[in-house]
Structure formats: C-alpha cells, structure tokens
Amino acid sequence: MRVNRKWSKLIGFMLLLATLAAGLSWYLSPKKGQNLQKAILPHPGPDDNKHFNITGRVIKYGSNHEGDIDKLLLSSNEGEIWLHFPPHMARQVTSVATINAQVKALANESRPRPGEHRNDSYTITSLTNNAFQTKVDLHDIPAPIPKKGIEIKMKGKPSVNQNENAFMLAGKMVTLPPHMARALFPLINQAKTITVKGFVRDSTDGFLSESGMPIVRPTLVEIDSVTYKIR
C-alpha cells in the first residue's frame, strides 16, 4: 500500500508539472490579433532597449508641412506602418528604400506626434535593402550646416499645390510660412503673374521634395505690383 501511495503521489506530481508546462507554453505563444508592437521582435540597441526589427515592402513616401520627405510607409505582415527619419537624410534613405523594395529596418519606438496613431511612432536608425543588401546607418549621417542657398528671382503664373503652404512657379516649389500662406493664397489664386525673390535650397544637403521640384524659400513676393515681405 505504501508503494502504491508513493507511485500515486509521483504520478500526480508529474501530471501537475505537465499541466503547468502546457499552460506556460500557451501563455508565451503568439496570439491571433496581437498588435504590431508585440509582434515585432525586439532588438537591443546601445542606448535604448525599445528597438525593433521591422521587415516589409515600401509603399510610398510621406512629407512634413514644408513638403520635405521625412517618412516612408511600410507594408508588413502585421499591417502598414509609418517609419520616420530626419528630412536631411531623405536622399540616402530613399536610395536604399526605393518604392516596392523589400527592406528591413531597425527602428526605435517614439511618442506619437499630434494627430498620429500608435503605428506612426517609429523612427529609423538603420535600413537595409533585402535584394541588394545595401544599407544606410542614420547615425553616420551628419546634420547639414545651415546655409541660405542660392539666391534667385522668378516671375510667372503661379499654380497652387495641394500642400496648403506651397505653390509652384517656374518649375519650382515655393514654400511659405503657414500664417503668410493663409494671408497671400487668396491673392495668389487670382493673380496672373507674380514675382518671387528668395533662395533655392542646396540640393547637396540631402533633402528631397515630395514633388520632386527644387524648394524655394522666398523673402519677397510681388502680387499685382504690391510687394509682400515674407517673415
């Protein structure tokens, strides 16, 4: 009887261990409908433990309020996600992450910007093109030295862009501060010709316009012989 009781206790203990192991395996296994943050494998970074490896196809680029490319939309197994980067790194990033390319990004989670969703809050630290194995490390790209650019004067018929702070003139994109755009756009829309004085941004700085046009920062805009100083 003692032997049978010992065997019964041993068998019961083994069954308990098996039950606990099965429960732990179920708890740790990926669940259907997990959000993107849990599904992406974490990758430890040197200064931040919230780094993620994200793989997917580049769908399109996005821009800031000045029309400069500063993010790309990636289609991954978990859905679409915006990956941000500083606008002066656009030339190097887009040379690796071309449209429809399969890429792998190392990104860190950041706080969502105003109006953004949770899946918009990732910033790229490095990016690799899976097909060509070309890579760009954003830590290695220095910020450009601030400079005015090349002085320019243009005259012609304006075309207002969908970007509410910019309009096209003589094959270039003229960007205005939001408060000046609100004041001048009703006049620009009615004008047949306008004159713009300003500076064309140096194309070697790494910035790229989503429109593909050179960016002009105006200092003066003349509409129907009335000159407006851009501040």
Buried (B, 14 or more C-beta within 10 A) or exposed (E): EEEEEEEEEEEEEEEEEEEEEEEEEEEEEEEEEEEBBEBBEEBEBEEEEBBBEBBBBBEEBBBEBBBBBBBBBBBBEBEBBBBBBBBBBBBBBBEBBEEEBBBBBBBBBBEEEEEEEEBBBBBBBBBBBEEEEBEBEBEEBEEBEEEEBEEBEBEBEBEEBEBEBBBBBBEBBBBBBEEBBEEBBEBBEEBEEBBBBBBBBBBEBBBBBBBEBBBBBBBEBBBEEEEBEBE
